[in-house]
Amino acid sequence: MHKLIRQLYPLCRSITGEGLRGTLKEIQNHIPLTLHEVPTGTRVLDWEVPKEWNIHAARIETLNGEIVVDFADCNLHVVGYSNPIDRIVTRDELSAHVHTIPDQPELVPYRTGYYAENWGFCLAHKVWDGMQDWSYRVYIDSNLTQGSLTYGELVVPGQSPEEALISVHCCHPSLANDNLSGIAVATEFARYILGRANRLTYRILFIPATIGSITWLARNEAVIPRIAHGLVLSCVGDTGTYHYKRSRRGDTVIDRTVAHILANRNSPHEIMPFSPYGYDERQYCSPGYDLPVGCFMRSPNGTFQEYHTSADNLDFVKPDALGDSFSVLVDIFNLLEQNVVYLRTDGRGEPQLGRRGLYRAISGQKDHAAVQMALLWVLNLADGRYSLLDMAERSGLAFEQLAAAANLASQAGLLRRAEPR
């Protein structure tokens, strides 16, 4: 995963353009991603697909030709979607187009102006302080054309038409945690589920933030009713505490699943309420859709000092953190894969366990008492109304214990599956 991040880090991504397209094509080298092109001007809900933006070079020079700021050194140096320009401006005029972080003077900020029809540069504040010439030449070789918005989609069919949605944004330039970590973990998760049989159908989206999810929603009305669970992934490569932002409803199966997994892993974590600010979960959870989609993060957006700066680099994202985030994601969806409803084949009275070999099976387990208690809970609640997650929450036992007990009871002919939930 960290190797993929290193490969993608130099590309200048935006909500459209060759940097975004090149990122998706690199992901195609790992998974069979389908790319969609949506033409400029296409109406998508209350929005319109913007012109395609591409940039080739940009710099600020002194009048004697010394390059002070160069896009070739750091693709954060140019405000995203900057118009082309090539002229001499005074320092005062330039100051209205320069973005710095005075309290982090060594760092370059990340800024965009997608719909501003303007131009700008981002630079370290200490560099700006040192620029005291009367005038400078500013040069941005970019273009805004009638092109398209590109997004990637992978659908992995399962036994059930119910879908699990995973969505990541892929529109930021060289930001390793707030962009590339989600891409890398989602790509590895796609490889994982492609290698096994699944009960759920999985849909994984690699999209530009906001306009990408709005475009996907506008184009997929027929798919939306099938989405049973969903996660937006972001900032999953740093070493911060896990955070999960609930869906708009707040009590969906995905909300309960993530909370259960994090609690039973004994991982430091925080469960956050929904708010209409953040990533694409706010689009999936808008009132006309209200999908069961939450946001899974380590350090949330805006809460770490490296956020949207040049310090969100390859050193900030740790391989071990990526691996652990991937492991949590696997645990979450493994629970959902097994979260079915069971029905006792004969629910009248407690069944005789000994003659079915269940006491012998229990005694072969590491924690006999816990396995027996899990079995008793499953046999009592398997009336066609409770899923295994419902049972875990009611009993206080770990989901894995109840799933193992249900498997034992099924093998003994005491349970059958009802409709999946």
LOSEDREN-505587 format. One line per 8 residues: number of its first residue (from 1); their letters; for each residue x, y, z of C-alpha. Coordinates in Angstrom, 3 decimals. Layout:
! LOSEDREN-505587
NUM = a = X,Y,Z | ...
***
This chain:
! LOSEDREN-505587
1 = mhklirql = 0.000,0.000,0.000 | 2.809,2.416,0.819 | 4.480,1.587,-2.495 | 1.285,2.552,-4.353 | 1.188,5.833,-2.433 | 4.784,6.530,-3.452 | 3.894,5.879,-7.091 | 0.874,8.201,-7.027
9 = yplcrsit = 2.312,10.963,-4.852 | 3.981,13.041,-7.643 | 0.835,13.260,-9.810 | -1.005,16.573,-9.815 | -4.585,15.511,-9.208 | -7.625,17.727,-9.329 | -11.376,17.198,-9.795 | -10.734,16.697,-13.524
17 = geglrgtl = -7.732,16.352,-15.798 | -4.810,14.139,-16.655 | -3.501,13.879,-13.087 | -6.799,12.360,-11.957 | -6.994,10.179,-15.056 | -3.403,8.996,-14.600 | -4.119,8.101,-10.968 | -7.089,5.958,-11.959
25 = keiqnhip = -5.093,4.271,-14.727 | -2.395,3.337,-12.218 | -5.071,1.816,-9.961 | -6.173,-0.198,-13.017 | -2.783,-1.914,-12.897 | -3.877,-3.456,-9.593 | -7.628,-4.036,-9.947 | -10.068,-4.201,-12.924
33 = ltlhevpt = -11.381,-0.667,-12.503 | -13.886,0.720,-14.996 | -13.314,4.386,-15.898 | -16.249,6.662,-16.644 | -15.949,9.966,-18.514 | -18.727,12.522,-17.966 | -18.555,15.461,-20.406 | -18.168,19.074,-19.333
41 = gtrvldwe = -21.535,20.767,-19.039 | -23.444,17.618,-18.020 | -26.159,18.492,-15.538 | -25.792,16.447,-12.322 | -28.429,17.199,-9.694 | -28.058,20.919,-8.892 | -24.533,21.041,-10.339 | -22.815,20.959,-13.689
49 = vpkewnih = -19.661,19.071,-14.616 | -16.978,21.794,-14.893 | -14.408,22.370,-17.574 | -11.422,20.066,-17.504 | -8.300,21.628,-15.968 | -4.743,20.673,-16.794 | -1.484,22.316,-15.810 | 1.965,21.909,-17.335
57 = aarietln = 4.204,24.443,-15.582 | 4.094,27.425,-13.236 | 6.587,29.679,-11.483 | 7.250,33.026,-9.905 | 10.454,34.701,-11.100 | 12.389,37.822,-10.265 | 12.769,40.248,-13.145 | 16.357,39.066,-13.645
65 = geivvdfa = 15.104,35.498,-14.253 | 15.709,33.860,-10.869 | 13.005,31.282,-10.117 | 11.618,31.843,-6.616 | 8.668,29.412,-6.667 | 8.420,26.477,-9.066 | 5.485,24.111,-9.603 | 8.026,21.498,-10.726
73 = dcnlhvvg = 9.353,21.343,-7.151 | 5.955,20.915,-5.468 | 2.579,20.638,-7.155 | 0.908,22.309,-4.164 | 2.513,25.576,-5.289 | -0.369,26.416,-7.636 | -3.959,26.989,-6.512 | -6.036,24.235,-8.108
81 = ysnpidri = -7.923,25.327,-11.245 | -5.814,28.479,-11.664 | -6.320,30.290,-14.949 | -3.275,30.714,-17.211 | -1.238,33.882,-16.763 | 2.067,35.261,-18.014 | 2.811,38.821,-16.934 | 4.695,41.092,-14.570
89 = vtrdelsa = 2.859,42.143,-11.412 | 3.792,44.263,-8.427 | 4.376,42.570,-5.109 | 1.256,44.263,-3.767 | -0.836,42.828,-6.581 | 0.784,39.427,-6.156 | -0.033,39.418,-2.437 | -3.746,39.076,-3.262
97 = hvhtipdq = -2.930,35.832,-5.075 | -0.490,34.310,-2.576 | -1.471,31.817,0.151 | 0.793,31.003,3.101 | 0.482,29.681,6.655 | 2.124,32.286,8.915 | 2.111,30.029,11.986 | 3.681,27.162,9.971
105 = pelvpyrt = 6.224,29.207,8.014 | 8.111,26.214,6.577 | 5.057,24.571,4.980 | 3.269,25.027,1.660 | -0.544,25.068,2.003 | -3.004,23.323,-0.318 | -5.680,25.578,-1.814 | -8.167,25.279,-4.656
113 = gyyaenwg = -10.363,27.643,-6.630 | -12.459,25.242,-8.680 | -15.148,27.698,-9.704 | -13.374,30.995,-8.984 | -12.015,31.851,-12.475 | -8.861,33.155,-10.832 | -5.217,32.238,-10.282 | -2.922,31.885,-7.307
121 = fclahkvw = 0.212,30.477,-5.733 | 0.841,28.658,-2.442 | 4.239,28.966,-0.792 | 6.038,28.748,2.497 | 5.555,31.920,4.519 | 9.303,32.251,5.064 | 9.765,32.341,1.272 | 7.118,35.041,0.918
129 = dgmqdwsy = 8.752,37.076,3.687 | 11.995,36.946,1.720 | 10.383,38.186,-1.497 | 10.864,41.959,-1.215 | 11.315,42.962,-4.872 | 8.984,45.632,-6.251 | 7.748,43.343,-9.089 | 7.758,39.721,-10.178
137 = rvyidsnl = 6.917,37.741,-13.275 | 4.128,35.187,-12.724 | 3.648,32.360,-15.164 | 1.028,29.593,-15.111 | 0.766,27.313,-18.131 | -2.671,25.789,-17.615 | -5.837,25.371,-19.612 | -9.549,24.974,-18.992
145 = tqgsltyg = -11.251,23.099,-21.828 | -14.435,21.296,-22.786 | -13.291,17.934,-21.500 | -14.745,15.546,-18.928 | -14.834,14.435,-15.328 | -13.317,10.976,-14.750 | -14.158,8.514,-12.000 | -13.371,4.858,-11.402
153 = elvvpgqs = -15.763,2.107,-10.348 | -15.355,-1.552,-9.486 | -18.316,-3.861,-8.884 | -17.613,-7.280,-7.348 | -20.807,-9.382,-7.560 | -21.804,-11.434,-4.545 | -24.504,-13.971,-3.729 | -26.827,-11.165,-2.627
161 = peealisv = -27.881,-8.106,-4.638 | -27.430,-6.063,-1.446 | -24.464,-3.779,-1.933 | -21.654,-2.546,0.256 | -20.308,0.790,-0.996 | -16.750,1.987,-0.387 | -15.959,5.477,-1.628 | -12.662,7.375,-1.669
169 = hcchpsla = -11.782,10.799,-3.042 | -8.871,10.992,-5.463 | -8.694,14.672,-6.398 | -5.929,16.082,-4.170 | -2.379,16.559,-5.457 | 0.612,15.502,-3.319 | -1.200,14.841,-0.043 | -0.398,11.376,1.244
177 = ndnlsgia = -2.857,10.932,4.116 | -5.799,13.079,3.034 | -6.154,11.413,-0.339 | -3.703,8.652,-1.129 | -4.077,6.587,2.056 | -7.766,5.988,1.312 | -6.956,5.115,-2.295 | -4.285,2.611,-1.257
185 = vatefary = -6.396,0.889,1.412 | -9.456,0.708,-0.882 | -7.333,-0.752,-3.689 | -5.889,-3.416,-1.397 | -9.353,-4.200,-0.038 | -10.606,-4.618,-3.609 | -7.787,-7.115,-4.252 | -8.804,-8.954,-1.087
193 = ilgranrl = -12.493,-9.369,-1.970 | -11.693,-10.225,-5.596 | -9.850,-13.272,-4.264 | -12.777,-14.801,-2.378 | -16.481,-15.614,-2.630 | -18.690,-12.913,-1.095 | -22.248,-12.827,0.162 | -22.560,-9.091,-0.416
201 = tyrilfip = -22.012,-7.301,-3.709 | -19.271,-4.684,-3.397 | -19.088,-1.369,-5.232 | -15.858,0.610,-4.828 | -15.707,4.192,-6.105 | -12.626,6.326,-6.764 | -14.061,9.788,-7.345 | -13.221,13.486,-7.175
209 = atigsitw = -14.664,14.906,-3.962 | -18.151,16.447,-3.947 | -18.681,16.805,-7.704 | -17.702,13.152,-8.162 | -20.190,11.724,-5.665 | -22.892,14.093,-6.920 | -22.190,12.923,-10.474 | -22.290,9.263,-9.448
217 = larneavi = -25.572,9.718,-7.562 | -27.140,11.506,-10.524 | -26.146,8.680,-12.876 | -27.074,5.707,-10.669 | -30.645,6.096,-9.464 | -31.331,2.400,-10.150 | -28.400,1.283,-7.967 | -29.150,3.429,-4.930
225 = priahglv = -31.940,1.242,-3.410 | -29.528,-1.704,-3.278 | -26.944,0.029,-1.072 | -27.244,-1.601,2.342 | -23.959,-0.443,3.902 | -21.348,2.139,2.989 | -18.094,3.701,4.119 | -16.174,6.730,2.957
233 = lscvgdtg = -12.455,6.216,3.648 | -10.089,9.096,4.341 | -6.984,9.843,6.385 | -6.321,6.187,7.220 | -2.516,6.245,6.977 | -1.409,8.293,9.999 | -0.876,6.940,13.501 | -3.800,8.769,15.103
241 = tyhykrsr = -6.721,7.266,17.000 | -9.510,5.734,14.933 | -12.540,7.936,14.342 | -15.861,6.980,12.825 | -18.514,9.474,11.817 | -21.972,7.958,11.873 | -24.398,8.061,8.985 | -27.165,10.656,8.986
249 = rgdtvidr = -29.563,8.117,10.516 | -27.035,7.304,13.218 | -28.225,3.765,13.985 | -27.731,1.857,10.748 | -26.088,-1.563,10.615 | -22.824,-0.032,9.371 | -22.835,2.410,12.310 | -23.355,-0.418,14.777
257 = tvahilan = -20.847,-2.676,13.037 | -17.977,-0.200,13.117 | -18.660,0.621,16.769 | -18.731,-3.090,17.660 | -15.510,-3.894,15.792 | -13.543,-0.990,17.265 | -14.761,-1.748,20.784 | -13.901,-5.445,20.537
265 = rnspheim = -10.472,-4.797,19.033 | -9.741,-2.699,22.134 | -8.479,0.020,19.808 | -8.568,3.601,21.102 | -11.334,5.218,19.079 | -14.063,7.832,18.991 | -17.532,7.490,17.504 | -18.649,10.855,16.152
273 = pfspygyd = -22.171,12.039,15.340 | -23.099,12.875,11.772 | -22.547,16.415,10.554 | -23.119,17.832,7.057 | -19.453,18.828,6.796 | -16.607,16.579,5.751 | -16.193,14.233,2.820 | -18.613,12.551,0.425
281 = erqycspg = -20.664,10.956,3.193 | -22.548,14.256,3.270 | -23.638,13.669,-0.346 | -24.651,10.037,0.167 | -26.497,11.116,3.340 | -28.263,14.115,1.797 | -32.007,14.007,2.527 | -33.109,12.796,-0.904
289 = ydlpvgcf = -30.914,9.696,-0.491 | -30.205,9.250,3.248 | -28.011,6.240,2.542 | -26.440,4.155,5.339 | -22.949,5.561,4.735 | -20.491,6.625,7.442 | -16.930,7.939,7.312 | -13.993,5.891,8.603
297 = mrspngtf = -10.799,7.770,9.505 | -7.849,7.799,11.813 | -7.188,11.525,12.456 | -10.214,13.438,11.112 | -9.831,16.126,8.486 | -8.646,19.443,9.886 | -7.498,18.038,13.235 | -3.810,17.381,12.522
305 = qeyhtsad = -1.237,20.073,11.807 | -0.082,18.393,8.596 | -3.600,18.613,7.115 | -3.689,20.271,3.679 | -0.016,21.183,3.790 | 3.226,19.913,2.294 | 3.854,18.096,5.598 | 1.193,15.547,4.615
313 = nldfvkpd = 3.931,13.683,2.801 | 5.302,10.173,2.364 | 6.940,10.239,5.793 | 3.690,11.166,7.526 | 1.909,8.048,6.263 | 3.178,4.896,7.970 | 3.065,1.368,6.484 | 2.018,-0.143,9.840
321 = algdsfsv = -0.862,2.324,10.127 | -2.043,1.487,6.610 | -1.868,-2.211,7.444 | -3.863,-1.817,10.629 | -6.503,0.337,8.907 | -6.834,-2.346,6.239 | -7.225,-4.977,8.966 | -10.046,-3.020,10.631
329 = lvdifnll = -11.781,-2.630,7.259 | -11.562,-6.384,6.692 | -13.024,-7.023,10.151 | -15.915,-4.626,9.487 | -16.949,-6.263,6.239 | -16.313,-9.794,7.473 | -18.861,-9.058,10.191 | -21.331,-7.761,7.608
337 = eqnvvylr = -20.716,-10.853,5.475 | -21.697,-13.079,8.412 | -24.465,-10.888,9.827 | -27.405,-13.065,8.903 | -30.646,-13.888,10.672 | -31.109,-17.439,11.963 | -34.259,-19.403,12.719 | -34.498,-22.367,15.082
345 = tdgrgepq = -35.691,-25.456,13.301 | -37.671,-26.281,16.444 | -37.822,-23.355,18.826 | -39.881,-24.944,21.594 | -37.723,-25.336,24.649 | -33.977,-25.597,24.998 | -32.611,-28.357,22.740 | -30.769,-31.349,24.155
353 = lgrrglyr = -27.141,-30.512,23.382 | -25.388,-33.660,24.542 | -26.913,-36.129,22.066 | -26.037,-33.745,19.219 | -22.369,-33.674,20.191 | -22.487,-29.989,21.076 | -21.098,-30.407,24.591 | -18.187,-32.276,23.078
361 = aisgqkdh = -17.730,-29.460,20.535 | -17.867,-26.884,23.330 | -15.279,-28.718,25.408 | -12.924,-28.605,22.439 | -12.958,-24.818,22.438 | -10.440,-22.656,24.279 | -12.994,-20.837,26.463 | -15.679,-23.429,27.227
369 = aavqmall = -17.902,-21.140,29.322 | -17.947,-18.336,26.756 | -18.720,-20.748,23.890 | -21.555,-22.318,25.876 | -23.010,-18.912,26.724 | -22.789,-17.829,23.079 | -24.564,-21.006,22.015 | -27.353,-20.461,24.525
377 = wvlnladg = -27.857,-16.886,23.346 | -27.964,-17.927,19.693 | -30.420,-20.741,20.338 | -32.677,-18.419,22.328 | -32.669,-15.452,19.937 | -32.774,-17.381,16.653 | -36.448,-16.677,16.029 | -36.101,-14.998,12.628
385 = ryslldma = -36.017,-11.488,14.061 | -32.466,-11.079,15.398 | -29.313,-10.844,13.320 | -26.012,-11.973,14.813 | -25.104,-8.322,15.395 | -28.385,-7.840,17.271 | -27.443,-10.831,19.407 | -23.953,-9.480,20.064
393 = ersglafe = -25.310,-6.130,21.191 | -27.951,-7.690,23.415 | -25.690,-10.326,24.982 | -22.528,-8.246,25.281 | -20.566,-11.068,23.648 | -18.190,-10.633,20.721 | -19.715,-11.141,17.279 | -17.096,-13.779,16.426
401 = qlaaaanl = -18.168,-15.928,19.402 | -21.811,-15.822,18.346 | -20.964,-16.514,14.693 | -18.937,-19.573,15.768 | -21.792,-20.754,18.000 | -24.299,-20.309,15.169 | -22.056,-22.387,12.927 | -21.962,-25.196,15.507
409 = asqagllr = -25.731,-25.096,15.936 | -26.279,-25.083,12.168 | -24.041,-28.131,11.746 | -26.102,-29.864,14.428 | -29.295,-29.142,12.487 | -30.730,-26.741,15.052 | -30.643,-23.570,12.955 | -31.298,-22.442,9.398
417 = raepr = -30.696,-19.114,7.785 | -33.582,-16.711,7.353 | -33.434,-13.687,5.046 | -30.061,-11.838,5.208 | -29.880,-8.413,6.837
***
